[in-house]
Amino acid sequence: MAHIEFLDETMRDGQQSLWGLRMRAGMALPVSPLIDRTGFKTIDLTGGGMLDVLTRYCQENYWEGLDLLVASMPNTPLRAGLRSNANVTFSVSPRALMDLWVRRLCAHGVRSFWIYDVLFGFDNMLRLAKVAKESDAWVAAAVMFALSPVHTDAYYAEKVRVLAASPDVDSILLYDTAGVLEKERLQTLMPGIVAAANGKPIEFHANNLLGQTAKAYLDAVDLGVSVLHTASKPMANGPSVPATETMVRNIELKGHTHNLDTSLFQPVADHFRAVGKAAGFLVDQYAEYDIFSIEHQIPGGMMGTFKAQLAMHNMTDRIGDVLAEVAAVRKDLGYPGMATPFSQLVGIQAVLNIVTGERYGTVPDEVVQYAAGFYGETVAPIDANVLDRIMGSARAKEVLDNPPPDPDLAELKKQYGTDDEDELILRATVPQADIDKMRATGPVRRDYPLLSSPELEQMRKLMQVATMPVVELKSAGLNLSLRRE
């Protein structure tokens, strides 16, 4: 039997997978102190994508909201996620900007980081780990799992060996974005990872797209994993991670122990379920086993994007063709792991191939950069014919002649016209017009107006069955008149 620790993903991957990163601070603040008191090892809270979405689409001050949430959870280490060579953009960010991003998150109270690079750019990963250690933050080095002929057990064991050898890495995070790991592969994969980790704890994060991740978590515990990533029930499953409530019960039934206060699960779940329904977001998801997902390994959050892109071209009936093309493009490009940015690059290229009717007739700049090695060395060689098409594209020469710039911090401050480092990160990440709109909305709200209540729900039902053009509801404290237009 083992003692299992839990990392909470409700406010990061849960809302990223189900709410598109649109969880405002006030949506979580009423119950974040409860999450803080639950006993999680760590609470995953933020990342670069949230800064972008909250500023541009929610008009909410990212730094102000982060400060409110950090202050509400003083007892548990709070985590941020980092792609080692970029913040928000699908291209490559300056190293000085990435270092500054870590330092500013630490200044705002973040004390744990998970750092990943799908192509395992060790120089960038370990440099950021060292920066995080300046503030004594915990560093989890992520191993992004993918299925392909070249992603062997030995491949992953060697990556873990290099990462675990760093004194700046505290744990190894096995991260399965497509939720494809099953017992048979775990049994061959985990011994090598455990040996290579050399005693450092192993965390496991898998999205439940195939509906099999809860079982994979239990199997992984038997094979050496000691930290599981879960989310409150309404924010779990489907493209998110398994539910904390379910996994804790499973762990107990297996005879393992944990430190969580289960009495706090229900009020947290009730709150996020109500907020999600009021805001029109997904809650209480599930997924059926679909073996085709193993072929394309598309993260769940991208399905909606694909459908929207096809709808723009009146081609929604071609989603099956797009997913098949994703699998083909991924093979063409040397089997990149399907996590940001490569899930997006592969997906966009597949959509373009289907919509235009010509494979690689239109090639995004980022795909050219990938083929040119700007992101690092590919896992397997790119198909020679496809590489010729990419490098022969209309934009290829200009992209190759203009590699991503790498200014130092002083140059960045001059470029963006500010010495305020929080402001610098905003300006380097988000268009100024969006920053201005965000600032015009005023301070961050500390709650979220629930747009539903028992009374309003009854009125909604009444309007569905009423045949009269006007319905009036009167009570001691309410006088409501609804007219059918």
Salt bridges, closest charged atoms under 4 A:
GLU5 OE1 - LYS41 NZ 3.81
GLU9 OE1 - ARG12 NE 3.56
GLU9 OE2 - HIS205 ND1 3.29
GLU9 OE2 - HIS229 ND1 3.26
ASP13 OD1 - ARG12 NH1 3.90
ASP13 OD2 - HIS205 NE2 2.73
ASP44 OD2 - ARG12 NE 2.98
ASP52 OD1 - ARG56 NH1 3.35
ASP67 OD1 - HIS108 ND1 2.53
ASP99 OD1 - ARG127 NE 2.91
GLU134 OE1 - ARG103 NE 2.93
ASP153 OD1 - ARG185 NE 2.76
GLU158 OE2 - ARG161 NH2 2.57
ASP168 OD2 - LYS130 NZ 3.28
ASP170 OD2 - LYS133 NZ 2.56
GLU203 OE1 - ARG79 NH1 2.86
GLU203 OE1 - HIS229 NE2 2.79
ASP219 OD2 - LYS215 NZ 2.90
GLU252 OE2 - HIS258 NE2 2.83
ASP270 OD1 - ARG273 NH1 3.71
ASP284 OD2 - ARG273 NE 2.73
ASP321 OD2 - ARG318 NE 2.43
GLU325 OE2 - ARG359 NE 2.75
ASP332 OD2 - ARG359 NH2 2.76
GLU358 OE2 - ARG389 NH2 3.04
ASP365 OD2 - ARG395 NH2 2.57
GLU398 OE1 - ARG395 NH1 2.74
ASP401 OD2 - LYS397 NZ 2.76
ASP406 OD2 - ARG95 NH2 2.56
GLU421 OE2 - LYS413 NZ 3.30
ASP422 OD1 - ARG104 NE 2.74
ASP422 OD2 - HIS108 NE2 2.70
GLU423 OE2 - ARG427 NE 2.94
GLU423 OE1 - ARG439 NH2 2.63
ASP434 OD2 - ARG56 NE 3.60
ASP447 OD1 - ARG445 NH2 2.94
GLU457 OE2 - ARG460 NH2 2.54
